[in-house]
Amino acid sequence: MTRKDSALLNSSGDNPDSGTMTGCEAVRQTALTCRGHTRPVTFLAFSHITPDGYFLASACKDGRAMLRLGSTGDWIGTLEKHKGAVWCVSINPMATRAATASADHSVKLWDILNGHQLHQFDHKGIVKSVALSKNTTRLLTCGQDKSVFVYRLDRPSSGPEEIDGPEVGSRHVIWSPTEREIYVASEDGTLTLSDLRTSTEVWSVTMSDVIKDVHLTPDQSKLIVSHGLQADVLDPRLAGTCAEQPVSSYRLNCGVLSADLHPSEPYLVIGGDDHRLYKFEANESSEYEINRGHFGPIHAVRYSPDGELIASGSEDGTVRLWQHNIGKPYGLWRGLPPVINPGATLLEAADECENDEEDEVEVDTSGEPSSSSEVIPAKC
C-alpha cells in the first residue's frame, strides 16, 4: 500500500511522501445499510447513552426525519408532517424530544416517546438549522430569513428572541459550551460567535469556502468545521484570542462535507463528496482507512456516543453504520475473523467493498435486517 494511492493529504496540503508502508493492510468492512428514506439524507444526530441505549435521528429531503436504535440501526419511528425537505434534526441528550428544521418555513418540536408534534414555529423562509439546548428549555433556529431565533420551550407561544444574522443567510447554528453564546455559520463561509446576553459579536473568522458542517464534540472541548477541501478542529476556549488557529487541519483531494472526532480516542472521520468515508489517526494524520459503500456524496458523519460505530448519511438516501473496531462483537456484527489480502491498496479495498454486495446487511423500516447474510468485517 502506498500513500500516493490515497486521496488524503497532510495538514500542510501536500501529498505525503510516496512509498510502501510496511506492516500495513488495507481495511475493508461491511456496513449496516439503513433504508427507508427516499431522497438525500442531510443530517444525523445521536442522543447520549440512556437506560434504553442510544438513538440516532436522520433528516432527509423527503420531508421526514427517522429515529433508529443507534447500536443496530433498527427503525423506531418516523416524524413526517413537514411539507418540504428536512434540512436538520436535533435530539436532546435523553432522547425524549426532537426538533426538525424544514424548507416548508417551519420548525417542529416533537415528543419522540410517542411521535406527537408538540409545537410548530413558523418562519419567513427556509429553515436550515435547529439546535436544542442541553436541558431542552431553549431552541435555536436559523435559515434564509437572515435572522437567528431563540425560543423558550416553556413558553413556546410567546414569540422568540430575534438576533441579527448575516445578510447572506445562515446555514448552521449551534450552542457554545456555556450556552451563553452561539456559533452561526453563514452562506459566505463566515463563522461567528455571538453573545446572547448582549446581542453582540464576540469573534468571527471567514473560512476558505462555504461551511458544510459545524458542531461541537460531546465533551464540548473541540469545534469541528468542514469547508472546502478540509476539516478544521478548533478549541472553542481560544475563540477571540491570538491562539485561535486550528488545533489541527486535515485536507482531502475532494470536497469535505462533514467530519467528526471519536469521543475518547485520537481518531477523526470525514465524509467526502467522492462517496468515500475517510478515517485516520487525528494526532498523526498518517494511518487511516477508506471505506466506500455509498453511491453518492456523504453529507453527514457522526461517531456514536460510545465510540463503537460511525454513522454516515448520503445523497443516495441511505444511512450506513460502520464499525470503529472491525471484528469486535457489537450490535448486529458477529465479530468474525477478518480476511487479509496484503496486496490491495486502500482505494482498491474501498472500491472492492462498494462492488461486493453479497456481504451487505440492510436494515429496513420495519427494524428487521432484510438480509440473512453474516456481517463479516474484512481486511483485504
GIUR-V39698 format. One record per helix or strand of 2 or more residues. SS is the DSSP state (a for helix, b for strand). FROM is the first residue (numbers start at 1). LEN is the number of residues. If there is no record, write none. Layout:
BEGIN
ss=(SS | SS)
from=(FROM | FROM)
len=(LEN | LEN)
END
This chain:
BEGIN
ss=(a | b | b | b | b | b | b | b | b | b | b | b | b | b | b | a | b | b | b | b | b | b | b | b | a | b | b | b | b | b | b | b | b | a | b | b)
from=(3 | 8 | 27 | 32 | 41 | 55 | 65 | 75 | 86 | 97 | 106 | 116 | 127 | 138 | 147 | 153 | 161 | 170 | 181 | 190 | 200 | 211 | 223 | 230 | 236 | 248 | 256 | 267 | 276 | 288 | 298 | 309 | 319 | 346 | 361 | 378)
len=(3 | 2 | 2 | 3 | 6 | 6 | 5 | 5 | 6 | 6 | 6 | 7 | 6 | 6 | 6 | 3 | 4 | 6 | 6 | 6 | 7 | 6 | 5 | 5 | 3 | 5 | 6 | 6 | 6 | 5 | 6 | 6 | 5 | 10 | 3 | 2)
END
